Amino acid sequence: MPVVALAGMAYYARGNPSVDGDTVKALFLLPAVPALAICFGFAVETTARRSRWLAVLLVVPVTVCLVVSFSFGIA
């Protein structure tokens, strides 16, 4: 799914070039966010079911992402 989202963004940037290079915006990736969230959740759940050690290792980066997301959401 991330590859499809990035390919769509690259297709748009190639089709609508600009002099200042400001064609890559988050707005073009917003439709892909729900599918990316589902893919990420499935990957984390599958990894956690297969290996307890990987599940413990995944807690740290997911927690860091959660804290960073909350800090941007509050600011």
C-alpha positions in Angstrom: 0.0 0.0 0.0 2.8 2.5 0.7 4.3 1.8 -2.7 0.9 2.5 -4.4 0.5 5.8 -2.5 4.0 6.9 -3.4 3.5 5.9 -7.0 0.3 8.0 -7.1 2.1 11.0 -5.7 5.0 10.6 -8.2 2.5 10.3 -11.0 0.8 13.5 -10.0 4.2 15.3 -9.5 5.3 14.2 -13.0 2.0 15.2 -14.6 1.8 18.6 -12.9 5.3 19.9 -12.7 6.0 23.3 -11.0 9.0 25.5 -11.0 9.4 25.6 -7.2 9.0 21.9 -6.7 6.0 22.3 -4.5 3.9 19.5 -5.9 4.2 17.0 -3.0 1.6 17.8 -0.4 0.1 15.7 2.4 -3.3 16.3 0.8 -2.5 13.8 -2.0 -1.7 11.1 0.6 -4.8 11.6 2.8 -7.0 9.2 0.8 -4.4 6.4 1.4 -4.2 6.9 5.2 -7.1 4.6 6.2 -5.7 1.8 4.1 -2.2 2.4 5.4 -3.5 2.2 9.0 -5.3 -1.1 8.3 -2.2 -2.5 6.7 0.0 -1.3 9.6 -2.4 -2.8 12.2 -2.6 -6.1 10.4 1.2 -6.3 10.2 1.7 -5.4 13.9 -0.9 -8.0 14.9 0.5 -10.7 12.7 4.0 -10.0 14.0 2.9 -10.0 17.6 1.1 -13.3 17.2 4.1 -15.0 15.7 6.8 -13.9 18.0 6.5 -12.5 21.6 10.0 -11.0 21.3 9.1 -9.0 18.2 5.9 -7.8 19.9 7.9 -6.5 22.8 10.4 -4.8 20.4 7.5 -3.2 18.5 6.1 -1.5 21.6 9.0 1.0 21.8 8.8 2.5 18.3 4.9 2.5 18.4 5.0 4.3 21.7 7.5 6.8 20.4 5.2 7.4 17.4 2.2 7.8 19.6 4.0 10.4 21.8 5.2 12.4 18.8 1.7 12.3 17.3 0.1 13.5 20.5 2.7 16.3 20.8 1.9 17.6 17.3 -1.9 17.2 17.9 -1.7 19.2 21.1 0.5 22.0 19.7 
